[in-house]
Amino acid sequence: MKIALYGSTGRIGTRILNEALARGHQVTAIVRDAAHMSDNRPNLEFKTGDVLKPESVAIATKGADVVISAYGPGAGDADQIAKAAESLVEGVGANQPMRLIVVGGAGSLELAPGVQLVDTPNFPPAYKKLALAHREALDILRKAPIDWTYASPPAEIDEGARTGHYRIGTDQLLVDQNGRSQISMEDFAAAILDEVEKPQFARKRFTVGY
């Protein structure tokens, strides 16, 4: 498939890029300045684009089968997450039919009916603004007139092994037998590409975990 990818230089985005190439997909990585990229692997090209500008999204993603956004503002303003979601919806909307998959956050997952992780007393204050911004982005997608999917990681995600094994959920936080909610970035990337190849969550959110 032809995949347009935002956030390809981030921790999760890098692994999505590697997983997509390993499976033989054609990837267009959309970055701030393609002239500075030196990765010459087969089936990979770089384009300059701005995820915060709908007209740029429409131009950079034209011809793709699916757009994956693993965009994060880094140390920047968390409000850019919602702005990126709006831009992606408008830009991808100009290129229909085309699918959009957005890597989001875990904060909006439920611990119990109506009780989201971000709203619990023990949620880390340092991550609350980011989590609320991801929740807003999900709300934007839920109102969008395009084919979207939102992928929430579990509470803990870090580099690790690619096992190819994970459990799938929807709006509830997944925990293992020890009460931990976790997955490796490598297996999370595998889950994203599994959803690309065999869609199960059109216009829905899903999550994964061990």
N, C-alpha and C positions, 0 to 999 in steps of 0.2 A: 504494500500500500504506500501511498504518498502521504507522509506525515510532516506537518509543519509544527515545530517545537519552539516554544518560548521558555526561557529559563534554563537553557541547555548547559550553562556553565555553573549552575548551582549544585549543591550536594545531591539533591534528589533528581534534578534535571539531567545531570551528567549520567546518572545510572539509567534513566529512561532512554537517553540517547544511545548508550551502550547496548541496552537490551533490544531496542528497535533495530539497530544495525546488525546485531547478532542473529536476529530472526529474518534478515534479508529485506527489510523495508527500506524505502527511499526516504531519507530525512532531510528536510530543509530546516536548519537551525537559524532562528531569527534573533539577531544580536544587535547591540548598539552600533557596532562598527565591524562589518565583515572583513575589512581590510587587515584587521589585526589578528585574524584567526588563521592558524597554520595546520589544522588537522586535515590530512589528505586521504582519509579512509574512503574506500569505495562506497557509493550510494549516499554520500554526505556532501551537502553544499551549505554555504552560509549566505544569508541575506541580511542586509541592514534594515532594521525596522524598529518601531516604537510601539510597544504594547499599550501605551496610554493614549494613542491616537487612532481612532476608528478607521480613518482613511488609510493610514499606514498598515493597519491590520488587514484591511481588504486587499491592498496591493500585494503585501508580502505572502499572504496565505492563498492567493488565487491558484487554482489547480490542485490543491491538496484534497485528499479524501477525508482527513481528520486533522484537527488542530488540537494540540496538547499544550496546556499552559501550566508550567511549574514555576511561574513567576513569583518572586518575592521581593519586597522592597529593600531587603538587607537592613542596613542601619537607617534607611530612609523612613519616610512617613508611612505608617500603617494604613492611613486613609487611601493610599495609592492602590491597595488591594481591591477595594470596591470600584475605584475608577478604572482599573484594568479590566474588571469583570464587565462593566458597562461598555468599555471600548471593544472588548472581544465579542460581546453579543452583537453590537452594531456592525463591526467589521466582518465577522463570520456571517452575519445575516445578509450581507451584501453579496455573498458568494454561495448562496444555497443552490443545490443541496450540499451541505458540508456539516460534519459533526464536530462538536467542541467538547473536550474533556479538560476539566479544571482540577488541579491538585489543590485541595483546600486545607483546612485545619481540623483538629479533633475536638475543639472546644464546644462546638454545637452538637456533638453526639450526646445522646441521653444516657444517664445513669439509671433513671427510672422514668416512667411516663411523665412528660412535662418538665423534667428536671435535667437541664443540660450541664455538661461538665464545667463550662465557663462560669456558671452561676453558683457553683458550690463554694462553701467558705474556704476550702483548702486549695483552690485554684491559685497558682503562682501569680502574684500581682504583676510581675515583670512581663508576663505573656498575655495579660488580659486584653490590652488594647489590640494586639495582633489577632487574638482569638475572636474578638467582637467584630473586627474588620472582615475576617474570613466568614463569619456568620452573615454579615451584610451581603457579601459577595454571593453566598448561597441563596439568599432571598432574591437577589437580582436575577440569578439564573432561573429560579422557580417561576418568575414572571416572563421569562424570555420566550419568544415565538420560534425558537430554533431547536435543533436536536442537541441537547446538552447532557453531560454527565458530570457529577461532582464527586471526587474521590477524597474521602477523609482518611488520613492515616490514624493509627491508634495513638494513645497518649504518649508512648515512647517509640521513637524511630531513630535509628542510628546506623552507621555503616556496619556491615557484618557479612555473613555468608548468604549466598543465594541457594536456598534449598528447593525452591519451586513449590513449596507446600505452605498453605495458609488457609484460614477460614474466612468466609465472606459474611458480612452483615449489611444492614441498611442504615437505620438512624440510631441504633443503640451501640454504645461503646462495647467492644469485644474484649474480654479478659480471659486469660488462660487459667489452668487449674490452680495456679498459685496466686491468682488475683491480679496479675500484671497484664497491662494492655500494651503490647509491644510487637514490633516487626523490624526486620532489617530493611534498609533502603533498597537493597538489591531485590528482596522479595516483593517490596512495594512496587518497584518498577516492573517486575514480572506481572504483578496483578494488573497494572495499568495496561500493559501490552496484551494481556489476556482479554481485557475488556475491549481493546481496539479490535482484536481479531474475532472475538465472539461476543458481540454486544448483549448484555443482559439488563443494563440499567439506563435505557433511553429515558431522558427527562426525569432522572432520579439521582439520588445520592447513594453511594455505597461506601463501605469501609472494609478493611481487612485486618487480620491479626492472627497470632499463633493460638 
